[in-house]
Amino acid sequence: MSDATLTITPPESVTTPRAEVNGHDPRMLISMRNIWKTYQMGTEKVHALHGVSFDIPRGEYIAIIGPSGSGKSTLMNLIGCLDTPSQGEYWLNGKNVSEMDDDELARIRNQEVGFVFQTFNLLARATALHNVELPLIYGGVGASQRHEMAKKALHAVDLTERMTHKPNELSGGQRQRVAIARALVNHPSILLADEPTGALDSHTSMEIMDLFERLHSEGNTIIVVTHEHDIAERAHRVISIRDGLIEKDERIK
């Protein structure tokens, strides 16, 4: 695994103090408590995360940064309910998702998490509008309602005039805006972006980060996972991961 590291006991100084109610703080959107992720590699156990603990309140704009192999991708997968911890508790919007089965996790992903990926992950033959509608189709929303919701999401990212265009008719920045609209359309608790500017030039990257800033100002909780310091510094709080531990957790705005 690329996130493999040696086993280390985390220093107390970099962890968030434990909440007093059932291991989590109900005021927080996210509470992670003593999160470990261990992979079995043949006869060897490899620890990607070592007892990570932190809280994220609603409305936070946070960046998670770290080099390759630091554990940040593992942490992102846990936050996004794409994986479950080997040990510890993860509370998301009042639900203990660390104990959920695959079907329950799939429902949580659709309801609570809006994903934005580096490579956009758009359907090549579908219009921008139809791409944005996809989470609503999976959620069983009726055609007329999802059509209106998708239009509103595209309007929120300034792409109303491009809703009938297919991905190959859009610039890289516009494609990422479609992906962000798709992530927002379900009104998720978290907008989770994995290297959202990795496929964009520097000017377009800053436009996308400006959009995240505006979406945050409108009340969205945003988590950006990146290895780029200039991108991380656009957030209001930065959690630095190294060797499966929180090296630093600081508010910068």
Secondary structure, DSSP 8 states (H G I E B T S, - for coil): -TT-B------GGGS----SBTTB-TTEEEEEEEEEEEEEETTEEEEEEEEEEEEEETT-EEEEE--TTSSHHHHHHHHTTSS--SEEEEEETTEEGGG--HHHHHHHHHHHEEEE-TT----TTS-HHHHHHHHHHHTT--HHHHHHHHHHHHHHTT-GGGTT--GGGS-HHHHHHHHHHHHHTT--SEEEEESTTTTS-HHHHHHHHHHHHHHHHTT--EEEEES-HHHHTTSSEEEEEETTEEEEEEE--
